[in-house]
Amino acid sequence: MHSLNTGDVLTRVTRYNLMRNGKSLFIDVHELIEGTLIGRFLAVPNLVMILASSEYQGVGDTQDEALEDCLSKIQGLAVEDIFPSQPST
């Protein structure tokens, strides 16, 4: 069992990089671990990667330890609280 809020969805992500006509995009394939999705696997194309500050990043000697450390740090926080503010233009 992971440190999740009620209604959270946890997935394992495999990332692909598609290069087409000199441009690049990511396709993240999500495998459902806990919660509910529209299918067991979901592939999502995306362009932007915004990283959370180090205070929310998980560390461990194994993948599971790092994931649990991260989940415990962000438990109860809104997504907007996890990511740094974007500069206004």
C-alpha positions as CSV (number, residue, x, y, z in Angstrom):
1,M,0.0,0.0,0.0
2,H,1.3,3.5,-0.9
3,S,0.8,6.8,0.8
4,L,-2.0,8.1,-1.3
5,N,-4.9,10.4,-0.9
6,T,-8.5,9.1,-1.5
7,G,-9.2,9.2,-5.2
8,D,-5.5,9.4,-6.2
9,V,-4.3,7.4,-9.2
10,L,-0.8,5.9,-9.2
11,T,0.8,4.7,-12.4
12,R,4.2,3.4,-13.5
13,V,5.4,5.4,-16.5
14,T,7.5,4.3,-19.5
15,R,8.7,7.2,-21.6
16,Y,9.2,7.2,-25.3
17,N,10.7,10.0,-27.4
18,L,9.2,10.3,-30.9
19,M,11.3,12.4,-33.4
20,R,9.4,13.5,-36.4
21,N,10.4,16.0,-39.1
22,G,13.1,17.5,-36.9
23,K,10.9,17.9,-33.9
24,S,10.5,15.8,-30.8
25,L,7.7,14.8,-28.5
26,F,7.4,12.5,-25.5
27,I,4.8,9.7,-25.2
28,D,4.3,8.5,-21.6
29,V,2.7,5.1,-21.3
30,H,1.1,4.8,-17.9
31,E,0.5,1.4,-16.3
32,L,-2.1,1.5,-13.6
33,I,-0.8,0.5,-10.1
34,E,-3.6,1.9,-7.8
35,G,-6.8,3.8,-8.5
36,T,-8.9,3.9,-11.6
37,L,-8.1,4.8,-15.2
38,I,-10.0,4.3,-18.4
39,G,-7.8,1.3,-19.1
40,R,-5.0,-0.6,-17.6
41,F,-2.5,1.3,-19.8
42,L,-2.8,4.8,-21.1
43,A,-0.4,6.5,-23.6
44,V,-0.2,10.3,-23.4
45,P,1.7,12.4,-25.9
46,N,3.3,15.6,-24.3
47,L,5.7,18.4,-25.0
48,V,6.3,20.0,-21.7
49,M,8.2,18.6,-18.7
50,I,8.1,20.7,-15.5
51,L,10.0,19.3,-12.6
52,A,9.1,19.7,-8.9
53,S,11.6,21.3,-6.6
54,S,14.0,19.0,-4.8
55,E,12.1,19.2,-1.5
56,Y,9.4,17.0,-3.1
57,Q,11.7,14.6,-4.9
58,G,12.0,11.1,-3.4
59,V,15.3,9.3,-2.7
60,G,16.0,5.7,-1.8
61,D,18.2,2.7,-2.4
62,T,15.5,1.1,-4.6
63,Q,12.8,2.4,-7.0
64,D,10.1,1.6,-4.4
65,E,11.9,3.4,-1.6
66,A,12.3,6.5,-3.8
67,L,8.7,6.4,-4.9
68,E,7.4,6.0,-1.3
69,D,9.7,8.9,-0.1
70,C,8.3,11.1,-2.9
71,L,4.6,10.1,-2.2
72,S,5.0,10.8,1.6
73,K,6.4,14.3,0.8
74,I,3.5,15.3,-1.5
75,Q,0.7,13.5,0.4
76,G,-2.1,16.0,1.1
77,L,-0.7,18.7,-1.2
78,A,-2.5,20.1,-4.3
79,V,-0.7,19.8,-7.6
80,E,-0.4,23.6,-7.6
81,D,1.6,23.5,-4.3
82,I,4.1,21.0,-5.6
83,F,5.4,22.9,-8.6
84,P,7.2,26.3,-8.7
85,S,5.4,29.3,-10.0
86,Q,5.9,30.1,-13.6
87,P,7.2,33.6,-14.4
88,S,4.5,35.9,-15.7
89,T,5.0,37.4,-19.2
